[in-house]
Amino acid sequence: MTPYPFTFPAPTDHTPIDPSPTIEPSSPAQGPQSRTLTYTLENVRGKHPVPQASHLRTLFQSSRDNSTTILAFPCTYDGLSSRLVAESGFPLIFLSGFAVSSAQGLPDTGYIALEDMCHKIQETARVVPPSMPIMVDGDTGYGSPMNVKRTVECFAAAGAAGVMIEDQTWPKQHTYSALAALPISIQTIHPSPLTQHRTTDHPSKSRKGCGHTKGKSTVSRGEAYARIQAAVDARTQGRDIFILARTDALIHGWDEAMTRAREFMRLGADAIFVEALPDRDAMRRCVQELSGVPLMANIIEGGKTENLSAAELARLGFAAVAYPWTLVAARLKATREALEGLKRSFGVGSPPMIMRYDEVCEGVGFRAYWDAETRYEFDEEGLVNPPREE
């Protein structure tokens, strides 16, 4: 397996301050003894601390301060893809709306919402290591600022360590926009004078969509700020959660995008994502103008953003880079190729061997299950393998 090329601080939630924790006495009838442990969590911002959220915040901040490292990760869509990402050595999980929609055979146009994503968070949290932070795409928050607040609260309760909230319009609708297919630099030569209002990159009433697809639009500044304030309030008043604020306002010009990003920072966002930065120069300028806050980029194969390496993005000053399409594209290609190979085999012999039987069993978790179930073997008298006394 290729080692993960960047180094980050280890989670602190498994390291007690006192290496010799206090042991509370208990009788044999009570089972295992209880312990009193004292922990230190860095970078807590919520009313109720959450170790994974603190660790995620620490990861972003340490990456921001070190130009030789960056949080580079693919976006996942379910429990299996998330577990494979964790097993491959990546430092965090990012469940994206685009990827989750694709796994249901749908485009990222608003078909899925709060309940779908909460189910995916829980599904993922069950199969990745407990210390692994899970970041989740919250889209627009699925409605008004009050909906945003509820979304952030529900994601945190489901097991998310971080949430991304954006300023695109809701609900998502798509109509054809010829201008949206042009490079972003062409669209931003003449910023719209209507940036205080709900505007689009073309008069064709386009709505919410993936940031690199055609026909997207943003809400007003006021509504965008209200969304981020609601997300921050959910964090401040409840479970701690890392807040990544995204703006797609580059379609209205550079100044509009920077104005929104700066206000997101002031309101308390933990990190900023300016969607669809076109090239290296724009990325460098963005880092310079939004100094002091961790910034995330995303790289889509063939998308509007220049496809730089993760190492180069780190040198430019980015703290993180997401790859939203990689696993979706891999799934599409691998499945289609497997189907074609299976059809070709029908008249000539056995189906092609894609993976060995034991590799598939191990990959989907059978081996771990078989190892674990031996602990619970029993006969008429009791446990076959009773726990050892400590």
Summary of the structure (lengths in Angstrom):
residues: 390
radius of gyration: 23.3
end to end distance: 36.6
largest distance: 80.5
contacts: 1256
relative contact order: 0.12
helix: 40%
strand: 13%
